[in-house]
């Protein structure tokens, strides 16, 4: 959640536009509520959504995906275990945990 500190003014603009909260009201929110609303700003067509789209486009360009499409893989155990980026973080138990 440290990204919030880097985008203070952008978040203030989006909070004003989408939630109709001024500067003071925005910072009076409790932490969980503030972060929940801050994260959701990327779903609207505001400053944070534009920043998120730029980050995605930059990542696509770095990864060789010039089309800008997000590649979606099925979430089957075989696919997830075969993905070099995901497999180190996924474990499958041989028997169900209780």
N, C-alpha and C positions, 0 to 999 in steps of 0.2 A: 503493500500500500504506500510505499515511499514515493511512488509516481505522483501522488497528489501534491506533494511539495513542489514538484517541477512544473505543475500546471495550475497553480493557484488562480491566476487571472482568467484562464480559459474556463476553469470550473465555475468561477463566479459568474461569468457570462452565461454559461449553460444553465446554471441554477436559476438565474434571473429569468431567462427565456422560457425554460420548461417547467420549473416548479414555482415561479413567481416569488422567489425568496430574495430579499436584498442581502447585502453583504453581512449585516449584523445577524439577521435571522439564520443565514446559512451556517455561521459559526456558533450559533447557540444550539444547534442540533447535537444530540448525544453521538458518540463515536460510531456505534453500529449503524445508526440511521444515516449519518453523514456518508459513511463509506458505501452503504447500500445505494444511496441516491447517486453518489459520485460514479460508481461503477456503471449504473444504468444510463448515464448521460451518453455513453457511446452507442446506445440503441437509437438515439434521436439524430436528427440531421443538424447537429451543431458543431462547435469547434472540436470537442473531444472525439466525435465520430470522424471528422476529417483527419485528425491526428492518427487515429487508429487505422484508418484506410491507408494513410501514407506509410505507416509502419508495416502493414501487411504487404503493400506494393513493394517496399524496399526488401522485405524478406523474400518475396517471390522472385525478385530480380536476382538477389544473391544466390538463391537456390536453383536458378536456371529456369524458373517457371515464368516466362515472358508473357504468357497469355493473361496472367492476373487471376486465373481460376484457382480456387482453393481445392486442393486435391483431397478427396474424402475416401477413406479406406473402410471396408466393413470391419466391425469390431468383433471379429471372431478370434478365438484363442490362437489359431494358427497364424493369422495375419499379424496380430499384436506381438506374438512371440518372435515373429520373423522380422519385425521392424527394428532396425538398429537404434533408432531414437527412443523407442518405447520399451523394448524388451528388458533393459536393465532395471526398469521400475515396476515390472509386473511379475507377480508370482502366482502360480496356480497350485493349490493344494490338491493332493491326490484324493483326499476325502473331505467332505464338507466340514467346515468348522462349526462348533456349537457354542 
